[in-house]
Amino acid sequence: MAADGTDIHDLERQWRDALFAKDESRLRQLIHPQFKLVGIRSTGTVAVSLEDWLVALQKMDLISLEVRVMDSVRVEQTMVATVDAQWKLRFM
């Protein structure tokens, strides 16, 4: 649990809400600057930096998102979560 009482599930919900709203400033508050999105596809894996992901987000129409927190750890003021996420999106 974070110092303000927020747990990892609350943070994931805030992230999800900001993602659907395409709220870049809120996403920057929630996501570490060294964030990497790692995706697994039939053609292999792909890793995207925060900046590249935020640019791509503006070109996406997010249809649905299911997030399941698999594990999490807190180190001082930082929480790191391993999540299983499945999303449906359309590129505009």
Secondary structure as GFF3:
##gff-version 3
##sequence-region A 1 92
A	DSSP	alpha_helix	8	21	.	.	.	ID=ss1
A	DSSP	alpha_helix	24	30	.	.	.	ID=ss2
A	DSSP	beta_strand	36	41	.	.	.	ID=ss3
A	DSSP	beta_strand	44	49	.	.	.	ID=ss4
A	DSSP	alpha_helix	50	57	.	.	.	ID=ss5
A	DSSP	beta_strand	60	75	.	.	.	ID=ss6
A	DSSP	beta_strand	78	91	.	.	.	ID=ss7
###
